[in-house]
Amino acid sequence: MAVSNGKVTVGTAATVIPVSSVNNDDNTDTLFLGDAAVTSANGLRLVKLESLTLLMRPADRLFVVSTKSGHSLSWLAITKDI
C-alpha cells in the first residue's frame, strides 16, 4: 500500500487531481467535483471545510472546479499494490 498527499490550487477551469480523499480547505466557497466537463452548475458540491472519500481505480480521474481562482484543496491518495 502506498499513501501520497498534496495540495492543489483550483480555479474556474476544471483541474484533475490524483485522489481518493479530498478536503475543501477554503472556509467560504464551494468546490464542484465531476468529470472533465464539470462546472459549478453540474458538479457535485463540496462545501466549505467538507471532506469526501471516494473508491477509485488507478485509471479513474476526478476533476474539480471552483467559482473563484486560488481555491485551496488538499488531497490524499491510498493505492494498493496488486
N, C-alpha and C positions, 0 to 999 in steps of 0.2 A: 504494500500500500504506500502511496506517495501523497503528501499533502503540499499544496502550494497556495500562496495567497498574494494579494496585491490590492492596489487602489487605482481607480480609473477616474479621469475627469470626463464627464459626459456632457454633451451639448444638445443642440437641436437636430443634429444628424444622427441616425442610428449607429451605434457603436457595438461591435461584437465583444463579448467578454468570455474568457475560459472559466466556466463557473459550475459549481454545484450548489453554492450558497452565496446569496448577495445580501448586502446591508446598505440601505439608503442612509448615508451619513449626514445628509442635509436635514436641518431641523425646520425648514419652511416649505419646501417644494416636493412634488411627487415625481417619481420616475415611472416610465412605462416600458414594460417588457414584452417581447414578441419575436417575430421573425425579421428578416431583413427589411421588410416594408412597414415595420412598426412606427406608429405615430402616437401623439397624445390622444388622438381620437379613437384608435383601435387597440391600443396596448393594454396589458394587464397592469393595474395600478399598484405601485409600491409606495405607500405614503411615507411621510417624514419619519425617520428613525425606525422604520419597519424592516424586518428581515424575512427572507424566503429561502427555503431549501428545496432543491429540485433533484430528481434522479435523472441523469443524462448519460447517454452513450458517448464514447470518445469522439465520434464524428458529429455529434449534435452541436449546434451553435445557438446562443442566446444573444439577442440584440436588445439594447437599452437606449432610450431617448428621454430627453428632458424638455421642458418648456423654456429653459434658460441655458446659457453657456456656463461652464465652470462648476457643474453639479458633481459633487463627490460621491463615489460609490466604492465600497470595499467588497472584495470577493474572496471566496475560499473554494478551492477545488480539491476533492479527495478522489484519487484514482486507485483502482485495484489492478495489480499486475495479473495477467491471465497466463 
